[in-house]
Amino acid sequence: AAVRQLASRARRRVRGSEPRSEADTSERREVVAAFLAAARDGDFDRLLSILDPEVVFRLDAGPSSPLARPPIQGAETVATELLKRATTFAPLARPALVNGLPGALVEHNGRQIAVANIVVAGGRITEIDIVFDRTKLRNVAID
């Protein structure tokens, strides 16, 4: 399973090396906006419709954080995990360009709490990487 995931991720990255069209960026922004809306509303079924069946969710809060956990895979498992925390974080999130790609920024009282890199392929989210680690957040480019 791990090898399949690595191969899948490598194929997506190779495909992503082609120049992005404005339509592609627009579609990604729409998917991210729909994802945030579904999370804010706590809408499990709508989240499932946006998530790829093999979606991977990773949370990077730093090595000593109590939030640290292994990656989660699969639309239902990821949607369930996301909705456990959506009421706290989704209202604080807004769409943003994260390292040049559509993603989300979570802020509270003007302070950056987290960023989400959201990979979209075929109109669905295939990867969600949420970074809470303060050291790493300093190196993330937000537009």
C-alpha positions in Angstrom: 0.0 0.0 0.0 2.8 2.4 0.8 4.6 1.7 -2.5 1.3 2.3 -4.4 0.8 5.6 -2.6 4.4 6.7 -3.4 4.0 5.8 -7.0 0.7 7.6 -7.2 2.1 10.7 -5.6 5.1 10.6 -8.0 2.8 10.3 -11.0 0.8 13.3 -9.8 3.9 15.4 -9.3 5.2 14.5 -12.7 1.9 15.5 -14.3 2.0 18.7 -12.2 5.3 19.7 -13.7 3.5 20.8 -16.8 2.6 24.5 -17.0 -0.7 25.2 -15.2 -3.4 26.8 -17.2 -5.6 29.5 -15.7 -8.6 27.1 -16.0 -6.7 24.5 -14.0 -6.0 27.1 -11.2 -9.6 28.3 -11.3 -10.9 24.7 -11.0 -8.6 24.1 -8.0 -9.8 27.3 -6.3 -13.4 26.2 -6.8 -12.7 22.8 -5.3 -10.9 24.4 -2.3 -13.7 26.8 -1.7 -16.3 23.9 -1.9 -14.1 21.9 0.5 -14.0 24.8 3.1 -17.7 25.3 2.8 -18.5 21.6 3.3 -16.1 21.6 6.3 -17.7 24.7 7.9 -21.2 23.2 7.4 -20.1 19.8 8.7 -21.5 18.3 5.6 -20.1 14.7 5.4 -21.8 13.8 2.1 -20.6 17.0 0.4 -17.0 16.3 1.7 -17.2 12.8 0.3 -18.2 14.2 -3.1 -15.1 16.5 -3.2 -12.6 13.9 -1.9 -10.9 11.4 -4.1 -11.6 7.9 -2.9 -7.9 7.4 -2.3 -7.3 10.9 -0.7 -4.4 11.1 1.8 -4.5 13.4 4.8 -1.4 14.4 6.6 -1.1 16.7 9.7 2.3 18.2 10.5 2.2 19.7 14.0 5.9 19.0 14.8 7.5 15.8 16.2 6.7 16.4 19.9 3.1 17.6 19.3 0.2 15.7 20.8 -1.5 16.2 17.4 1.2 14.2 15.6 -0.3 11.1 13.9 0.4 8.9 10.8 -1.2 9.8 7.5 -4.8 8.8 7.0 -6.1 7.5 3.6 -9.5 7.0 2.1 -12.4 9.5 1.6 -14.7 8.3 4.4 -11.8 8.1 7.0 -10.5 11.5 6.0 -13.9 13.1 6.0 -14.6 11.7 9.5 -11.3 12.9 10.8 -11.7 16.4 9.3 -15.2 16.8 10.7 -13.9 16.1 14.2 -12.1 19.4 14.2 -14.0 21.3 11.5 -16.1 23.3 13.9 -13.0 24.7 15.5 -10.8 25.4 12.5 -12.9 25.7 9.4 -14.5 29.0 10.4 -11.0 30.5 10.7 -9.8 29.2 7.3 -9.8 31.1 4.1 -8.7 30.2 0.6 -5.1 31.3 -0.1 -2.3 30.5 -2.5 0.1 28.2 -0.5 3.5 27.9 -2.1 1.9 29.1 -5.3 -1.0 26.6 -5.4 -4.6 27.0 -4.1 -4.9 26.0 -0.5 -6.1 27.4 2.8 -4.8 29.6 5.5 -6.0 29.3 9.1 -5.7 32.5 11.1 -6.9 33.7 14.5 -6.6 37.3 15.7 -4.3 38.0 12.8 -1.9 35.2 13.7 -1.2 32.4 11.3 -2.2 29.1 12.9 -1.9 26.6 10.0 -1.8 26.3 6.3 -3.3 23.5 4.1 -1.7 22.4 0.9 -4.6 20.9 -1.1 -3.8 18.9 -4.2 -6.6 18.7 -6.7 -6.7 16.3 -9.7 -9.7 15.5 -11.9 -11.9 17.9 -9.9 -11.3 16.1 -6.6 -9.0 16.5 -3.7 -6.2 13.8 -3.7 -4.0 15.1 -0.9 -4.4 17.4 2.1 -1.3 18.5 4.0 -2.0 20.6 7.0 1.0 22.3 8.7 0.7 23.5 12.3 4.4 23.3 13.0 5.5 26.9 13.8 9.0 26.3 12.5 7.7 25.1 9.1 5.0 27.8 8.9 7.8 30.4 8.7 9.0 28.9 5.4 5.6 28.7 3.7 4.8 31.3 1.0 1.2 32.7 1.4 -0.4 34.9 -1.2 
